[in-house]
Amino acid sequence: MKYENIDLLDALQKIMDIHTEHYKEDFELDQKLIRSLAATQSSEDKHLLWMSRPHGTHVMREREVYIEDTYENKAWEFYHDQTSDDILAYSIEITGTENGTVVGNLIELDYDAHVERMKQLTVTIDKVAVTFEDQNTYYLPFQSYRREMTAMQEEHGKVKSVAYLPESERELQMILRRERLKTIYHAKSGDIDEHIHQLAVQHGKESERLAPLPFAELRKYEAIKQKHPDAMVCFAQNGYFELDGEDARKAAPILGAKLLEKKVHGKPNIPVTGFREAEWVAGSHKLWKTGEDVLLIKSGETFKELKGADYIPVGATLMVDGSKCRIDAVDYAADEVRLINLSDGAKAAPFTEGIAYVRSFVEDAGIAIYDTIPKKTSDRASIRDKLKTTQKEQPTTTDRPKKVKGKDMEL
């Protein structure tokens, strides 16, 4: 996700407070560096990488991360290669300052994937540009620059800056430009407050919260539920598929989700649970595998409908471990499916297997299995029979009354 035009230091501090348990003072150094880089004229000072670890934080210029053997390059790799720490990583773009506030964009990174890709793209250092207090800059070999730099401080004063120069600056700029464009292109815009809230929920520091349900949306939900009273209706709201009322109470333990309360404008709070829209396949299948009808509604239309009877289709025939069997009954509460081995002929005796086990053979059979279910005989009369019945019930035609004819007509 991408969070644009935000107070960077405020957002990073909130993330750090949630995720970093020890050495929180590291962030004081991060703040100082970010403020100093925001004040420079260098465009490369505006692109940074930041991580929050359980034991500290780190901020570094993105440019140096992509130059092999620099401190930044080794530090960014280290926590991926040498630890199993849970790392929250972000790309920072400083866009300016407003009344002392450092403003910019923050993009979430997949830390492990980012490190693996970065390893394939690093460039080699050629020289190091060292600038001293007397404003003189010297270009030193990377292998010996530390020793030479220390010896030169007596004559030129303290070191003001160190810049790593790759063998090909053009190649480095091409890599940075491409990676930044790729990162921005694939990131969807998000709400930083919601992101921080979700982190707090994941770390057990806040409870899940749901946006109030407008009364008009409740009426839509109730209308759909009235049409499908036996289905578990999942109604798309604010990035979630939500189940309300009795459906929520029933679904929460199945989904392994919390049962929350949701405000409804003009009505008492209602119980609610659900799953993220992006996780609709897993969420709906958890409900479906209990034999429930599941109906997903989005933007007022049916997004997905799953019939409970289709999960384990009673009456269908299928191959189970090489034997042709018929599904005789299913008991979801007992997690049992009763099967009859048709290969045994007249001696066929029912046996039971677990639901998940039988479901695997149902999936192997594909949609053809539903054609093996015997069609129910219809009790309804045929159209021909209906016509015959209608004709019998109609009254017999009576003679039409004769009109009295005048003399002219008689003649």
Buried (B, 14 or more C-beta within 10 A) or exposed (E): EBBBEBBBBEBBBBBBBBBBEEEBEBBEEBBEBBBEBBEEEEEBBBBBBBBBBBEBBBBBBBBBBBBBEBEBBEBBBEBBEEEEBEBBBBBBBBBEBEEEEBBBBBBBBEBEEBBEEBBEBBBEBBBBBBBBEEEEEBEBEBEEBEEEBEEBEEEBEEBBEBBBBBEEEEBBBEBBEEBBEEBEEEBEEBEBEBBBBBBBBEEEEBEEEBEEBEEEBBEBBEEBBEEBEEBBBBBBBEEBBBBBBEBBBBBBEBBEBEBBEBBBEEEEEBBBBBBEBEBBEEBBEBBBBBBBBBBBBBEEEEBBEBBBBBBBBEBBBBEBEEEEBBBBBBEBEEBBBBBBBEEEEEEBEEEBBEBEEBBEBBEEBEEEBBEBBEEEEEEEEEEEEEEEEEEEEEEEEEEEEEEEEEEEEEE
